Every structure is written in structure tokens, then in C-alpha cells.
Amino acid sequence: MKRRVVITGLGAVTPIGNTVEEFWANAKAGTVGIGEITKFDTTDYKVKIAAEVKDFVPKEHMDFKAAKRMETFSQYAVAAAKEACADAGFEIEKEDAYRCGVIIGSGIGSLQQVERQYTVIQEKGPGRVNPMMVPMMISNMAAGNVSIQLGLKGKCTNVVTACASGTNCIGDALRAIQYGDAEVMFAGGTESCICPTGVAGFTALTALTTSENPMRASIPFDKERNGFVLGEGAGVVVLEELEHAKARGAKIYAELVGYGSTGDAFHITSPAEDGSGAAKAMEFAMEEAGVRPEDVQYINAHGTSTHHNDLFETYAIKRAFGEAAEKLVINSTKSMIGHLLGAAGAVECVATVKAIEDGFVHQTMGTVETDEECNLNYAVGAPVEMDIRYAMSNSLGFGGHNATLLIKKWEE
């Protein structure tokens, strides 16, 4: 028998707020966190804008020495995890540390460390490379650093599935608790690669928008969409076995009742054109939860603002939900914070939980006129206030990775 799993803590570092409270208040207000890139000189770059995290001070979240041994993606993860830990009222001293773990992913890790040390090799030779290069660069160090900072000695892994990483990490953490590997898991994703290599690479792939208007750059499902906006940040949720959460008197935000994960086996960057892979992930999540399509009210879509993703995700929703798709309210958090790559699904999971808690679906900002074939309700023009019992969060990643979480309003 699978054990029930609830969400008891939330943490986030985003382009519109470095705490969950600030992030969610700005999301509700329709604040767009996109602007000119400040992290490097974009004179020779076609892409000039991104969604950067603002005013993040590492020493406010960890001691100076620890921060010096972490790249930014790890720092974001630690900050979000510590917020989630405090929010959950979790105290490792009162737990069996080997029953409390971490699954936090990053799609890329640190491109910045690679850039810096390659420059050192070219200018000063290989003997001058930073001894900390590898442990600062590799993507698993977000999970490793969170484990060290919080004293979590249980399962400690990271799932890397490109833009689906955060969602797959939360899904795998769900499974760890359901089947008895852990009582508590800190799960999510983190990313920070707004740097020359990151921007040049995604630009060469023609994945990024070249718009220089922040309000018309990340415009999911809009007929004029032409690429995503690169974002950065982290999202972490505390998942907990239900009886364990009750025993310590934890506040329960919601219950995680379904998880679906599939592969398109189609193309390295494009989703399956008929939406079949993403649809099956949604169907698996509903099947696990024992719900029908008409039971789900809201989907936080992957909604990247690329032509293929938004069109094929729409096909997928129609395929999975049938006639019930017409009654869904759908939005894209990426319209405000850009695409956080490996962190996207985790931050969007946080947004989904908050939407359930407040009965509030934020507007898909920037989108004005939807594509003729993107003809569902994408919360365009205004937010939607509604009671939400079941909500989904979707993520689709390069390589054909599809992942869906199904979250239920907390009921005894």
C-alpha cells in the first residue's frame, strides 16, 4: 500500500521575489520580472533580455565560507530549502536524519564555472585551475549542499531531465516516501545560467525570443510568440508522509496525489507533435490519484512561449482531458519569471500550491491574442478567482521528458 504524502513547506528564489511570500504577492499582482541582462555585456548578442534574480545576498542565507564554495545555482537551492524548512517548522534534531532526504535537480549546473576556468587554462595554463572547479560545477551539488546545510542524511540524489528536472525531482521524492524510503524529503530544482555560454547556446538553437520588450517577450500561447526568456532561481517543497506530518503538528498545504512521467521518443528538442507523450503523463497522474478529467479545475502549464511547446502542450491537454479541457483554467507562470529550466517545474509547483490555498489563478501576463489552435482558457487579460480542489503542474524537457504532478486541496 502506498503511503499518503503531503506538502508542508515551501521555498522559492525567483525573478519576482526571493521568498515565497514576495514571489506569490508579485505573481498575483502580475509583476513581470524580465529586463535587460546585467550579468554580462550583450553588445554582440541577439538576445538582450532575461529574467534575473534581483538583490540576492548569499550571506543572508548561509555563512560566508560556505557560500564561497558554492556556485549561484547551489546558493539559490540552499536559500529556498532553508525557507521551506522554516516554513515547515522542521527540526532535524527531532528526526532520524537517515529518514530525511533531498532530491533537488539542476538542468545544467554551473556554466559560469566552466567559462571562468577555461579562461584560466587559456591565459595561465591548466595548473592554475581552481581546485574547487569540479565540485562547484556539477549539478548534483545543489542537493549535496542542501543535505550538508540542513543535516539531511537520507536519500540524496538529483534528477536531470532538462526543463522537467524540478518536476521529476518532486515526483521521485513522492515515490521515496510512498514506498517507505523516507519520511521527509526536500525536493525541487534550481538553475542559474544567464551567462555568455548559456545565452549564446540557446540563441543558436533559436529557442530564445529576440524581443526587447519585457512585456511582450514571454507571451505563452500568444499568436506572436517566438521563443522563451531565460530565467533563473530555485523552488523547493517539503514532502512528508501524512501521519508523520500530523504527529508533529505540521501545517499541511496540500496533498500530492499523482505523478506521471513519460518520454516522447520523438525528437531532442521538440515535443511529440500530437501531444501524446505529455498527455500520457497527465493521464498517469490522474490514474494514480483516481480522478477523472472533469475533477481537475486548473493546470499550471509548461507554457514556454515557443511555437512548438505551446501548440503541442495544448494538443496534449485536449488529448488527456477530452471535452473537459474546455472547462479548465490554464496559465503560465513563465509569462512573469521566464523559463527557469531545471528549476521551472519546482517554482511552478509552489505557484500551484499557492493557487489552491488562495483560490487564485494568476494571469498569463503579456499574452494578448492567442493562437487560433491554442484555443483553451489561458487566464488571459485577468486573473481568475475560483475554488480549486485538484490542480496539475506540467513540465516538458529537451530529450522528450514529460512530467506531471497532481495536487489536491488538503482535506482530512
MILUMGU-16397 format. One record per residue (C-alpha): residue number from 0; x, y negated, z negated. Coordinates in pm, 1 decimal, padded with zeros to 6 digits. Each point is the difference from the previous one (the first is absolute). Example, Ala and Ser with C-alpha at 12.3 -4.5 7.8 and 13.67 -1.06 7.14 Angstrom:
2
n:0&xx:01230.0&yy:00450.0&zz:-00780.0
n:1&xx:00137.0&yy:-00344.0&zz:00066.0
This chain:
412
n:0&xx:00000.0&yy:00000.0&zz:00000.0
n:1&xx:00131.5&yy:-00341.6&zz:00095.4
n:2&xx:00022.7&yy:-00250.2&zz:-00282.0
n:3&xx:-00164.5&yy:-00342.7&zz:00029.8
n:4&xx:00230.1&yy:-00296.2&zz:00053.7
n:5&xx:-00067.3&yy:-00362.7&zz:-00087.0
n:6&xx:00175.0&yy:-00331.0&zz:00063.9
n:7&xx:00097.6&yy:-00176.0&zz:-00322.1
n:8&xx:00257.2&yy:-00260.3&zz:00104.4
n:9&xx:00073.9&yy:-00231.4&zz:00293.3
n:10&xx:00309.6&yy:-00194.9&zz:00104.6
n:11&xx:00081.4&yy:-00207.2&zz:00306.8
n:12&xx:00256.3&yy:-00234.9&zz:00152.2
n:13&xx:-00136.5&yy:-00159.6&zz:00318.4
n:14&xx:00031.3&yy:-00300.1&zz:00231.2
n:15&xx:-00304.1&yy:-00155.4&zz:-00173.1
n:16&xx:00087.5&yy:00077.4&zz:-00359.6
n:17&xx:00256.2&yy:00179.8&zz:-00212.9
n:18&xx:-00256.2&yy:00149.7&zz:-00238.7
n:19&xx:-00326.1&yy:00180.8&zz:00062.3
n:20&xx:-00197.6&yy:-00286.0&zz:-00152.4
n:21&xx:00161.7&yy:-00258.9&zz:00226.6
n:22&xx:-00013.4&yy:00223.9&zz:00307.2
n:23&xx:-00366.8&yy:00083.0&zz:-00043.6
n:24&xx:-00104.1&yy:-00358.6&zz:-00079.7
n:25&xx:00170.4&yy:-00118.2&zz:00318.1
n:26&xx:-00147.9&yy:00285.0&zz:00204.1
n:27&xx:-00347.4&yy:-00094.4&zz:-00120.0
n:28&xx:00071.7&yy:-00363.1&zz:00088.8
n:29&xx:00118.5&yy:00095.4&zz:00349.5
n:30&xx:00357.3&yy:-00121.4&zz:-00050.2
n:31&xx:00232.1&yy:00086.9&zz:00288.0
n:32&xx:00358.8&yy:00070.9&zz:-00105.3
n:33&xx:00153.1&yy:-00023.4&zz:00346.5
n:34&xx:00249.1&yy:-00271.4&zz:00094.6
n:35&xx:00336.0&yy:-00079.4&zz:00157.6
n:36&xx:00277.2&yy:00246.8&zz:-00076.4
n:37&xx:00236.5&yy:-00147.3&zz:-00260.0
n:38&xx:00224.3&yy:00300.7&zz:-00061.2
n:39&xx:00216.0&yy:-00053.2&zz:00309.2
n:40&xx:00040.5&yy:-00229.5&zz:00300.6
n:41&xx:-00253.4&yy:00098.1&zz:00267.9
n:42&xx:00130.2&yy:-00236.6&zz:00269.3
n:43&xx:00079.8&yy:00283.7&zz:00241.0
n:44&xx:-00304.3&yy:00212.2&zz:-00091.8
n:45&xx:-00334.7&yy:00015.3&zz:00177.6
n:46&xx:-00174.2&yy:00061.5&zz:-00331.1
n:47&xx:00007.1&yy:-00294.6&zz:-00239.4
n:48&xx:-00249.0&yy:00091.9&zz:-00272.0
n:49&xx:-00045.6&yy:00266.1&zz:-00266.4
n:50&xx:-00177.1&yy:00051.8&zz:-00331.6
n:51&xx:00272.3&yy:-00047.8&zz:-00260.6
n:52&xx:-00027.6&yy:00049.7&zz:-00375.6
n:53&xx:00039.6&yy:-00339.5&zz:-00169.1
n:54&xx:00164.1&yy:-00103.5&zz:-00327.3
n:55&xx:00100.5&yy:00351.6&zz:-00105.0
n:56&xx:00261.1&yy:-00013.5&zz:-00278.8
n:57&xx:00149.5&yy:00346.1&zz:-00070.8
n:58&xx:00125.4&yy:-00087.0&zz:-00350.6
n:59&xx:-00359.8&yy:-00062.6&zz:-00105.8
n:60&xx:-00068.6&yy:00372.0&zz:00056.0
n:61&xx:00328.6&yy:00173.0&zz:-00093.6
n:62&xx:00336.9&yy:-00082.6&zz:-00148.7
n:63&xx:00256.8&yy:-00172.9&zz:00218.1
n:64&xx:00239.7&yy:00294.4&zz:00016.8
n:65&xx:-00273.4&yy:00239.9&zz:00112.5
n:66&xx:-00124.7&yy:-00247.9&zz:00260.6
n:67&xx:00351.9&yy:-00037.4&zz:00144.7
n:68&xx:00003.0&yy:00373.7&zz:00071.3
n:69&xx:-00329.6&yy:-00006.4&zz:00187.2
n:70&xx:-00094.2&yy:-00123.8&zz:00343.3
n:71&xx:-00315.8&yy:-00208.9&zz:00034.4
n:72&xx:-00229.0&yy:00290.6&zz:00088.8
n:73&xx:00097.2&yy:00172.9&zz:-00325.7
n:74&xx:-00043.3&yy:-00321.0&zz:-00199.0
n:75&xx:-00352.6&yy:-00041.5&zz:00135.7
n:76&xx:-00082.0&yy:00359.8&zz:-00092.2
n:77&xx:00127.9&yy:-00041.4&zz:-00355.0
n:78&xx:-00195.2&yy:-00324.0&zz:-00046.0
n:79&xx:-00324.4&yy:00154.9&zz:00128.3
n:80&xx:00053.2&yy:00316.1&zz:-00206.8
n:81&xx:00064.0&yy:-00195.8&zz:-00318.5
n:82&xx:-00315.6&yy:-00202.3&zz:00057.3
n:83&xx:-00199.0&yy:00319.5&zz:00059.2
n:84&xx:00152.2&yy:00153.7&zz:-00312.8
n:85&xx:-00099.7&yy:-00297.7&zz:-00216.4
n:86&xx:-00343.7&yy:-00013.4&zz:00162.1
n:87&xx:-00055.5&yy:00367.2&zz:-00083.5
n:88&xx:00117.2&yy:-00048.4&zz:-00358.7
n:89&xx:00235.0&yy:00290.1&zz:00064.2
n:90&xx:00275.2&yy:00074.1&zz:-00254.3
n:91&xx:00251.4&yy:00264.4&zz:00102.7
n:92&xx:00108.5&yy:00043.7&zz:-00363.3
n:93&xx:-00338.9&yy:00156.7&zz:-00072.9
n:94&xx:00015.0&yy:00239.1&zz:00296.9
n:95&xx:00186.1&yy:00308.6&zz:00115.9
n:96&xx:00228.1&yy:-00180.6&zz:00244.3
n:97&xx:00033.9&yy:00316.3&zz:00211.6
n:98&xx:-00375.6&yy:-00010.8&zz:00066.9
n:99&xx:00014.5&yy:-00357.5&zz:00130.8
n:100&xx:00144.4&yy:-00064.7&zz:00344.7
n:101&xx:00048.6&yy:-00230.7&zz:00295.8
n:102&xx:-00076.8&yy:00021.3&zz:00371.5
n:103&xx:00080.3&yy:-00334.4&zz:00161.0
n:104&xx:00094.8&yy:-00019.8&zz:00366.2
n:105&xx:00165.1&yy:-00247.1&zz:00233.7
n:106&xx:-00016.4&yy:00032.3&zz:00374.2
n:107&xx:00348.3&yy:-00140.6&zz:00055.5
n:108&xx:00192.4&yy:-00074.7&zz:-00319.1
n:109&xx:00254.8&yy:-00278.5&zz:00035.4
n:110&xx:00092.5&yy:-00113.1&zz:00349.5
n:111&xx:00162.8&yy:-00302.6&zz:-00164.2
n:112&xx:00258.0&yy:00218.2&zz:-00172.8
n:113&xx:00083.0&yy:00163.7&zz:00332.4
n:114&xx:00035.9&yy:-00340.9&zz:00166.8
n:115&xx:00226.2&yy:-00136.9&zz:-00272.0
n:116&xx:00228.4&yy:00300.5&zz:-00022.8
n:117&xx:00029.3&yy:00041.0&zz:00376.9
n:118&xx:00117.3&yy:-00360.5&zz:00012.1
n:119&xx:00256.4&yy:00080.7&zz:-00271.2
n:120&xx:00126.2&yy:00297.4&zz:00203.7
n:121&xx:00035.8&yy:-00213.5&zz:00313.1
n:122&xx:00168.4&yy:-00292.6&zz:-00176.0
n:123&xx:00198.1&yy:00160.0&zz:-00283.1
n:124&xx:00012.8&yy:00372.3&zz:00072.9
n:125&xx:-00169.5&yy:00309.2&zz:-00147.5
n:126&xx:00200.5&yy:-00012.5&zz:-00321.0
n:127&xx:-00186.1&yy:-00312.9&zz:-00110.0
n:128&xx:-00351.0&yy:00144.2&zz:00012.2
n:129&xx:-00201.2&yy:-00041.1&zz:-00321.4
n:130&xx:00017.3&yy:00326.3&zz:-00202.9
n:131&xx:-00369.8&yy:-00051.9&zz:-00077.7
n:132&xx:-00098.8&yy:-00016.1&zz:00367.2
n:133&xx:-00158.7&yy:00343.8&zz:00022.0
n:134&xx:-00195.6&yy:00002.0&zz:-00328.9
n:135&xx:-00126.4&yy:-00350.3&zz:00073.6
n:136&xx:-00097.5&yy:00082.6&zz:00358.8
n:137&xx:-00182.2&yy:00332.6&zz:-00014.1
n:138&xx:-00378.0&yy:-00005.0&zz:-00021.9
n:139&xx:-00038.6&yy:00242.9&zz:-00292.0
n:140&xx:00167.3&yy:-00248.5&zz:-00234.9
n:141&xx:-00326.7&yy:-00186.4&zz:-00054.3
n:142&xx:-00141.4&yy:00309.3&zz:-00170.7
n:143&xx:00331.9&yy:00067.4&zz:-00170.8
n:144&xx:00025.4&yy:-00350.1&zz:-00142.5
n:145&xx:-00360.2&yy:00003.6&zz:-00123.2
n:146&xx:00066.9&yy:00334.3&zz:-00168.9
n:147&xx:00307.6&yy:-00141.5&zz:-00173.7
n:148&xx:-00164.4&yy:-00326.5&zz:-00101.7
n:149&xx:-00311.3&yy:00165.4&zz:-00145.4
n:150&xx:00152.0&yy:00324.1&zz:-00132.4
n:151&xx:-00213.0&yy:00223.9&zz:00223.2
n:152&xx:00165.9&yy:00344.1&zz:00014.6
n:153&xx:-00262.7&yy:00201.0&zz:00188.6
n:154&xx:-00033.6&yy:00051.5&zz:00375.0
n:155&xx:00191.5&yy:-00282.3&zz:00172.4
n:156&xx:-00024.7&yy:-00008.1&zz:00378.6
n:157&xx:-00071.8&yy:-00231.0&zz:00288.9
n:158&xx:-00200.3&yy:00065.1&zz:00311.7
n:159&xx:00118.5&yy:-00173.5&zz:00317.3
n:160&xx:-00268.6&yy:-00006.3&zz:00268.5
n:161&xx:00059.4&yy:-00347.7&zz:00142.5
n:162&xx:-00309.4&yy:-00216.3&zz:-00048.4
n:163&xx:-00187.4&yy:00281.2&zz:-00175.5
n:164&xx:00267.8&yy:00044.8&zz:-00269.7
n:165&xx:-00180.6&yy:-00175.3&zz:-00285.1
n:166&xx:-00325.1&yy:00184.7&zz:00061.6
n:167&xx:00170.9&yy:00338.2&zz:00032.9
n:168&xx:00189.9&yy:-00066.5&zz:-00323.8
n:169&xx:-00324.6&yy:-00066.5&zz:-00185.7
n:170&xx:-00157.0&yy:00306.4&zz:00159.7
n:171&xx:00290.7&yy:00222.6&zz:-00099.4
n:172&xx:-00010.1&yy:-00140.4&zz:-00353.8
n:173&xx:-00370.3&yy:00085.2&zz:-00010.5
n:174&xx:00085.2&yy:00359.8&zz:00090.3
n:175&xx:00274.2&yy:00015.5&zz:-00264.9
n:176&xx:-00253.5&yy:-00081.1&zz:-00270.8
n:177&xx:-00287.8&yy:00202.2&zz:00145.7
n:178&xx:00204.4&yy:00318.9&zz:-00002.2
n:179&xx:00177.1&yy:-00048.6&zz:-00331.7
n:180&xx:00347.3&yy:-00124.6&zz:00090.7
n:181&xx:-00051.2&yy:-00321.0&zz:-00198.5
n:182&xx:-00237.3&yy:-00191.8&zz:-00225.5
n:183&xx:00097.2&yy:-00348.5&zz:00117.7
n:184&xx:00150.9&yy:-00117.6&zz:00328.5
n:185&xx:00118.6&yy:-00342.9&zz:00110.3
n:186&xx:-00064.3&yy:-00006.9&zz:00374.8
n:187&xx:00016.1&yy:-00241.5&zz:00290.1
n:188&xx:00230.6&yy:-00162.7&zz:00250.6
n:189&xx:00246.6&yy:-00284.4&zz:00042.3
n:190&xx:00172.7&yy:-00176.9&zz:00287.3
n:191&xx:00222.5&yy:-00296.0&zz:00078.8
n:192&xx:00147.5&yy:-00016.5&zz:00347.4
n:193&xx:-00065.1&yy:-00353.1&zz:00122.7
n:194&xx:00355.5&yy:-00029.7&zz:00129.4
n:195&xx:00169.5&yy:-00029.2&zz:00340.2
n:196&xx:00007.0&yy:00374.4&zz:00068.1
n:197&xx:-00358.1&yy:00055.7&zz:-00112.3
n:198&xx:-00146.3&yy:-00286.4&zz:00198.4
n:199&xx:00212.0&yy:00069.5&zz:00309.3
n:200&xx:-00087.1&yy:00369.5&zz:-00006.8
n:201&xx:-00374.2&yy:-00042.2&zz:-00027.6
n:202&xx:00011.4&yy:-00283.2&zz:00256.9
n:203&xx:00181.8&yy:00224.8&zz:00249.5
n:204&xx:-00275.6&yy:00254.7&zz:-00054.6
n:205&xx:-00253.6&yy:-00274.9&zz:00088.5
n:206&xx:-00174.9&yy:00076.9&zz:-00327.6
n:207&xx:00011.7&yy:-00352.2&zz:-00146.9
n:208&xx:-00212.9&yy:-00297.2&zz:00096.1
n:209&xx:00183.3&yy:-00297.7&zz:00148.4
n:210&xx:-00267.5&yy:-00241.3&zz:-00123.1
n:211&xx:00138.4&yy:-00288.0&zz:-00205.1
n:212&xx:-00337.4&yy:-00092.4&zz:-00151.4
n:213&xx:-00029.4&yy:00171.1&zz:-00341.5
n:214&xx:-00379.6&yy:-00011.3&zz:00018.2
n:215&xx:-00009.9&yy:00171.0&zz:00339.7
n:216&xx:00288.7&yy:00245.3&zz:-00037.8
n:217&xx:-00133.2&yy:00297.8&zz:-00196.3
n:218&xx:-00349.8&yy:00024.8&zz:00145.6
n:219&xx:-00117.2&yy:00363.1&zz:-00029.3
n:220&xx:-00269.8&yy:00111.9&zz:00244.5
n:221&xx:00001.5&yy:-00342.7&zz:00171.8
n:222&xx:-00014.7&yy:00004.8&zz:00378.6
n:223&xx:00316.9&yy:-00216.6&zz:00010.5
n:224&xx:00209.3&yy:00215.1&zz:-00236.2
n:225&xx:00345.3&yy:00077.7&zz:00138.9
n:226&xx:00212.0&yy:00145.6&zz:-00279.6
n:227&xx:00048.2&yy:00017.0&zz:-00373.4
n:228&xx:00173.6&yy:-00238.7&zz:-00239.1
n:229&xx:00285.5&yy:00148.8&zz:-00202.7
n:230&xx:-00064.5&yy:-00020.2&zz:-00373.5
n:231&xx:00170.7&yy:00113.0&zz:-00320.4
n:232&xx:-00088.7&yy:00094.2&zz:-00356.1
n:233&xx:-00101.9&yy:00295.0&zz:-00214.7
n:234&xx:-00305.4&yy:00166.4&zz:-00145.8
n:235&xx:-00007.5&yy:00254.1&zz:-00284.0
n:236&xx:-00292.9&yy:00176.0&zz:-00165.5
n:237&xx:-00001.3&yy:00208.1&zz:-00316.6
n:238&xx:-00181.6&yy:00328.6&zz:00058.8
n:239&xx:-00101.7&yy:00203.6&zz:-00300.3
n:240&xx:-00176.0&yy:00325.2&zz:-00076.4
n:241&xx:-00346.6&yy:-00093.0&zz:-00122.7
n:242&xx:00009.2&yy:00161.8&zz:-00342.8
n:243&xx:00349.8&yy:-00135.8&zz:-00063.7
n:244&xx:-00122.1&yy:-00351.2&zz:00080.9
n:245&xx:-00303.2&yy:00038.1&zz:-00225.3
n:246&xx:00209.5&yy:00136.9&zz:-00286.8
n:247&xx:00216.2&yy:-00309.4&zz:-00011.9
n:248&xx:-00292.7&yy:-00237.8&zz:00051.6
n:249&xx:00119.9&yy:-00130.8&zz:00335.8
n:250&xx:-00204.7&yy:-00238.3&zz:00209.6
n:251&xx:-00113.4&yy:00187.1&zz:00311.1
n:252&xx:-00025.1&yy:-00205.0&zz:00319.7
n:253&xx:-00126.5&yy:00270.4&zz:00232.2
n:254&xx:00024.8&yy:00369.3&zz:00084.9
n:255&xx:00210.5&yy:00128.2&zz:00289.5
n:256&xx:-00223.8&yy:00269.6&zz:00144.1
n:257&xx:00134.1&yy:00077.0&zz:00347.2
n:258&xx:00315.0&yy:00004.5&zz:00209.6
n:259&xx:00046.3&yy:00090.4&zz:00363.8
n:260&xx:00324.6&yy:00019.5&zz:00194.9
n:261&xx:00051.8&yy:00101.4&zz:00362.5
n:262&xx:00240.9&yy:-00032.2&zz:00292.1
n:263&xx:-00103.2&yy:-00109.5&zz:00349.3
n:264&xx:00260.1&yy:00209.4&zz:00186.7
n:265&xx:-00042.7&yy:-00258.2&zz:00274.3
n:266&xx:00247.7&yy:-00291.2&zz:00020.0
n:267&xx:00280.1&yy:-00152.7&zz:-00207.9
n:268&xx:-00163.4&yy:-00343.4&zz:-00033.5
n:269&xx:-00358.2&yy:00017.3&zz:00127.4
n:270&xx:-00284.6&yy:00165.4&zz:-00190.8
n:271&xx:-00193.3&yy:00270.0&zz:00185.4
n:272&xx:-00212.4&yy:-00182.3&zz:00255.3
n:273&xx:-00324.2&yy:00166.6&zz:-00104.0
n:274&xx:00062.5&yy:-00066.9&zz:-00369.0
n:275&xx:-00023.9&yy:00371.9&zz:-00076.9
n:276&xx:00294.4&yy:00019.6&zz:-00241.5
n:277&xx:-00103.2&yy:-00295.0&zz:-00215.7
n:278&xx:-00361.4&yy:00117.9&zz:00011.7
n:279&xx:00098.2&yy:00340.6&zz:-00132.3
n:280&xx:00192.1&yy:-00160.0&zz:-00289.8
n:281&xx:-00316.6&yy:-00189.7&zz:-00094.7
n:282&xx:-00208.2&yy:00315.5&zz:00036.5
n:283&xx:00238.9&yy:00196.2&zz:-00222.4
n:284&xx:-00019.5&yy:-00269.0&zz:-00269.4
n:285&xx:-00381.5&yy:00004.5&zz:00008.4
n:286&xx:-00005.9&yy:00378.6&zz:00000.6
n:287&xx:00219.7&yy:00016.9&zz:-00309.2
n:288&xx:-00220.7&yy:-00253.1&zz:-00180.4
n:289&xx:-00319.3&yy:00176.8&zz:00105.3
n:290&xx:-00149.5&yy:-00313.8&zz:00151.3
n:291&xx:-00180.7&yy:-00066.8&zz:00324.8
n:292&xx:00092.1&yy:-00281.1&zz:00241.5
n:293&xx:-00308.7&yy:-00196.2&zz:-00106.2
n:294&xx:00124.7&yy:00001.8&zz:-00362.1
n:295&xx:00302.8&yy:-00220.6&zz:00083.6
n:296&xx:-00063.0&yy:-00375.4&zz:00005.1
n:297&xx:00340.1&yy:-00155.9&zz:00068.2
n:298&xx:00327.9&yy:00067.8&zz:00181.5
n:299&xx:00321.1&yy:-00194.9&zz:-00046.1
n:300&xx:00130.6&yy:00065.0&zz:00349.9
n:301&xx:00358.5&yy:00038.0&zz:00114.9
n:302&xx:-00094.5&yy:-00287.9&zz:00232.2
n:303&xx:00343.3&yy:-00110.0&zz:00119.2
n:304&xx:-00104.9&yy:-00250.8&zz:00270.8
n:305&xx:00160.3&yy:00206.0&zz:00277.7
n:306&xx:-00212.7&yy:00091.0&zz:00299.6
n:307&xx:00036.1&yy:00376.8&zz:-00033.1
n:308&xx:-00034.2&yy:00033.0&zz:-00377.4
n:309&xx:-00315.4&yy:-00204.7&zz:-00040.1
n:310&xx:-00172.7&yy:00157.1&zz:00298.6
n:311&xx:00089.9&yy:00358.4&zz:-00084.6
n:312&xx:-00071.9&yy:-00045.8&zz:-00370.8
n:313&xx:-00344.8&yy:-00125.4&zz:00097.6
n:314&xx:-00047.1&yy:00312.6&zz:00212.8
n:315&xx:00115.2&yy:00209.2&zz:-00296.9
n:316&xx:-00249.9&yy:-00160.1&zz:-00238.4
n:317&xx:-00282.6&yy:00057.2&zz:00247.7
n:318&xx:00111.1&yy:00358.9&zz:00048.9
n:319&xx:00017.3&yy:00072.4&zz:-00374.4
n:320&xx:-00314.7&yy:-00187.2&zz:-00102.3
n:321&xx:-00231.4&yy:00036.1&zz:00299.3
n:322&xx:-00308.8&yy:-00218.3&zz:-00033.1
n:323&xx:00101.5&yy:-00093.7&zz:-00356.1
n:324&xx:00290.8&yy:-00205.2&zz:00143.7
n:325&xx:-00246.1&yy:-00277.6&zz:00084.8
n:326&xx:-00078.4&yy:-00053.6&zz:-00369.9
n:327&xx:00361.3&yy:-00015.3&zz:-00120.7
n:328&xx:00168.7&yy:-00320.8&zz:-00106.7
n:329&xx:00362.0&yy:00005.6&zz:00118.5
n:330&xx:00282.9&yy:-00246.5&zz:-00053.7
n:331&xx:00375.5&yy:-00035.9&zz:00040.0
n:332&xx:00216.1&yy:-00135.8&zz:-00280.4
n:333&xx:00279.2&yy:-00036.0&zz:00258.3
n:334&xx:-00183.9&yy:-00306.1&zz:00132.3
n:335&xx:00140.0&yy:-00185.1&zz:-00304.5
n:336&xx:00320.1&yy:00180.1&zz:-00098.4
n:337&xx:00119.9&yy:00139.3&zz:00331.2
n:338&xx:00116.8&yy:00358.5&zz:00035.9
n:339&xx:00201.2&yy:00119.5&zz:-00300.2
n:340&xx:00101.8&yy:00321.2&zz:00180.6
n:341&xx:00072.3&yy:00263.5&zz:-00267.6
n:342&xx:-00165.5&yy:-00218.1&zz:-00265.9
n:343&xx:-00314.1&yy:-00077.6&zz:00200.9
n:344&xx:-00216.4&yy:00291.6&zz:-00110.0
n:345&xx:00090.4&yy:-00046.9&zz:-00365.9
n:346&xx:-00086.8&yy:-00370.7&zz:-00010.9
n:347&xx:-00316.9&yy:00074.0&zz:00195.6
n:348&xx:-00089.2&yy:00269.9&zz:-00253.1
n:349&xx:00028.7&yy:-00266.3&zz:-00271.2
n:350&xx:-00225.3&yy:-00229.0&zz:00206.6
n:351&xx:-00251.4&yy:00281.9&zz:00043.2
n:352&xx:-00013.4&yy:00068.0&zz:-00374.1
n:353&xx:-00050.7&yy:-00370.4&zz:-00070.6
n:354&xx:-00273.0&yy:-00016.8&zz:00264.8
n:355&xx:-00185.6&yy:00280.2&zz:-00177.9
n:356&xx:00050.1&yy:-00165.0&zz:-00339.4
n:357&xx:-00124.5&yy:-00341.9&zz:00112.2
n:358&xx:-00252.1&yy:00108.4&zz:00262.9
n:359&xx:00181.7&yy:-00226.8&zz:00243.3
n:360&xx:00138.0&yy:00072.4&zz:00348.1
n:361&xx:00240.4&yy:-00272.9&zz:00104.6
n:362&xx:-00029.6&yy:-00156.0&zz:00343.0
n:363&xx:00218.8&yy:00112.1&zz:00289.9
n:364&xx:00169.6&yy:-00336.2&zz:00037.5
n:365&xx:00105.2&yy:-00144.8&zz:00334.2
n:366&xx:-00227.2&yy:00228.2&zz:00199.4
n:367&xx:-00255.6&yy:-00201.2&zz:00194.9
n:368&xx:-00139.1&yy:00201.7&zz:00287.6
n:369&xx:00033.5&yy:00377.0&zz:-00006.6
n:370&xx:00090.0&yy:00217.6&zz:00295.1
n:371&xx:-00301.4&yy:00138.1&zz:00188.2
n:372&xx:00099.9&yy:00353.9&zz:-00095.4
n:373&xx:00079.4&yy:-00099.0&zz:-00358.8
n:374&xx:-00366.1&yy:-00041.0&zz:-00075.9
n:375&xx:-00041.2&yy:00093.1&zz:-00365.1
n:376&xx:-00042.3&yy:-00229.7&zz:-00302.8
n:377&xx:00350.8&yy:-00127.0&zz:-00081.7
n:378&xx:-00100.3&yy:-00267.6&zz:-00256.4
n:379&xx:00074.1&yy:-00276.7&zz:00250.7
n:380&xx:-00087.8&yy:-00357.9&zz:-00089.7
n:381&xx:-00082.8&yy:00056.8&zz:-00364.2
n:382&xx:00061.9&yy:00241.4&zz:-00287.9
n:383&xx:-00268.9&yy:00249.9&zz:-00097.1
n:384&xx:-00134.5&yy:00044.9&zz:-00352.1
n:385&xx:-00138.5&yy:00350.2&zz:-00043.8
n:386&xx:-00015.3&yy:00290.9&zz:-00240.9
n:387&xx:00260.9&yy:00258.3&zz:00098.8
n:388&xx:-00020.9&yy:00358.3&zz:-00125.5
n:389&xx:00234.5&yy:00163.6&zz:00249.7
n:390&xx:00278.5&yy:-00174.4&zz:00191.6
n:391&xx:00274.1&yy:00115.2&zz:00234.4
n:392&xx:00348.6&yy:-00127.6&zz:00070.3
n:393&xx:00160.1&yy:00103.0&zz:00329.8
n:394&xx:00363.6&yy:00002.6&zz:00112.1
n:395&xx:00146.8&yy:00098.2&zz:00337.2
n:396&xx:00375.8&yy:00028.8&zz:00056.1
n:397&xx:00245.4&yy:00025.3&zz:00287.1
n:398&xx:00052.7&yy:00368.7&zz:00070.1
n:399&xx:-00373.6&yy:00066.8&zz:-00005.7
n:400&xx:-00044.4&yy:00004.6&zz:-00378.6
n:401&xx:-00357.0&yy:-00056.4&zz:-00121.2
n:402&xx:-00095.2&yy:-00030.9&zz:-00366.7
n:403&xx:-00326.1&yy:-00082.8&zz:-00175.3
n:404&xx:-00085.9&yy:-00052.4&zz:-00365.7
n:405&xx:-00360.7&yy:00019.9&zz:-00121.4
n:406&xx:-00065.2&yy:-00192.5&zz:-00320.2
n:407&xx:-00313.6&yy:00013.9&zz:-00213.5
n:408&xx:-00135.8&yy:-00257.8&zz:-00241.6
n:409&xx:00060.5&yy:00126.5&zz:-00352.3
n:410&xx:-00295.5&yy:00187.8&zz:-00147.2
n:411&xx:00010.4&yy:00228.6&zz:-00302.2
